[in-house]
């Protein structure tokens, strides 16, 4: 068996450019997040419209969510008295 019959050899390797990573400003992120909150089931549609993944849009939504006021005080527990 010669090398020709064992398999094809690669003669040329083509590199396809996928583009640069986009940078979104805080204002652009906020605009996209607010649009995704307009109606139910808007996350996927909004993500497609702007060309971002749903997981990235959900991460942006969490980052813009207001922080709880008092995390140290758990709700619903009665303090011990003894």
N, C-alpha and C positions, 0 to 999 in steps of 0.2 A: 504494500500500500504506500502510495506516495502522499505528500502533504496536501495535494489538491483534492484527493478523494475523501480525506478525513473531515474536512469542513472548510467553509469559506474563510478566507483571510480578510481582515479589515484593511482596506486600502486607504480610506480617508475617514477621519473623525470630524464631525461637524459640531460645533458648540453653538447652541441656540441661546441667545440672550433672553433672560426672563424679565429684564427691567430692573429698575432701582427700587429699593424699599421706600415706600411713601412715608412722609412725615406729616402728621396731622397736628394743627395748632389746637390749643385748648378751646378756642372759639368754635373751630370746625367740629371738634369732638362733641362739644355741648350741643351744637345745632343738630347733629346726627342723633344724639341720645334723646333730645327732646322730641324729634320727629318719631323715633321708635316708641315713644310713650304715648303717642296720640290716640291709638286705638288698640284693641286686643289683637294679638298675632301680627304685630307690625315689625317684630325684630327681624325675621327672615327677609321680609320684603325690603325693609330699609337697608339691611346689610347688602343685599343684592344690588340695590339702587346705587350705593356708593362703592361697591366693589371691595367690601371688607368681609371677613368671616363673622359668622354669628357669635362665635366664642369671643372674638375681640370686641364686638359691640356689647356683649353682656359684661365683659370686664370693664369697659368704659362706663356702663350704667352703674355698676357697683362702685366705681371710683367717684362718681358724682352723687351717690346716695348720701343724704345727710347722716352724720354720726349720731348714735344714740346719746341722749343727754347725760344719763347717769348709769354707767355700766356696772359700777361696784354695788349698786343696790338691787339685788334680785327681787323680782316681783312675785308675790304669792306665798312667801314664806313668813311665818310668824317667828319673831325672835325668841330665843330661849330665855326663860325667866329664872331658872334654877341654877 
